[in-house]
Amino acid sequence: MELTFKQEKETKNTVRYQEQSDGDVVIGPLYVQKSALGENPPAELSVWIEFAGSEDAEDEAEESAESEEEVEETEELAEATA
């Protein structure tokens, strides 16, 4: 499940993002430490949530792992031919 948050306001040490939803809110306001965001906090954040133990989450995790392996293999091949 992917959720989108838009910057709502800044406090001394955090940036508050409000969830953008057409239906029920899943998380609500999200507070992120400014130190984690850098000097120019993004106006919008995307957050991906996986439910542990669900078949969809397991399938997506396997696909992600396979993609990472392919990237590593490509990088190794590029290094070997350089």
WOQUIJO-V655613 format. One record per residue. N is the residue number from 1. D_LAST is the distance of its C-alpha to the last C-alpha in Angstrom with 2 decimals. Layout:
# WOQUIJO-V655613
{{N;D_LAST} {N;D_LAST}}
This chain:
# WOQUIJO-V655613
{{1;39.94} {2;38.53} {3;40.77} {4;40.66} {5;42.16} {6;43.17} {7;43.77} {8;47.50} {9;48.19} {10;46.99} {11;48.81} {12;48.42} {13;45.47} {14;44.52} {15;43.85} {16;45.89} {17;44.52} {18;46.84} {19;45.88} {20;46.04} {21;47.81} {22;49.95} {23;51.64} {24;52.14} {25;50.19} {26;47.98} {27;47.16} {28;49.01} {29;48.09} {30;44.82} {31;44.68} {32;41.30} {33;41.09} {34;40.16} {35;37.93} {36;35.70} {37;35.56} {38;34.81} {39;36.71} {40;36.91} {41;37.73} {42;36.81} {43;39.82} {44;38.87} {45;37.31} {46;36.42} {47;37.06} {48;36.26} {49;38.79} {50;38.55} {51;41.69} {52;41.11} {53;42.16} {54;42.25} {55;40.71} {56;38.98} {57;37.32} {58;36.22} {59;34.82} {60;32.90} {61;31.58} {62;30.35} {63;28.67} {64;27.01} {65;25.78} {66;24.40} {67;22.58} {68;21.08} {69;19.94} {70;18.30} {71;16.42} {72;15.32} {73;14.24} {74;12.22} {75;10.53} {76;9.97} {77;8.61} {78;6.10} {79;5.19} {80;5.64} {81;3.81} {82;0.00}}
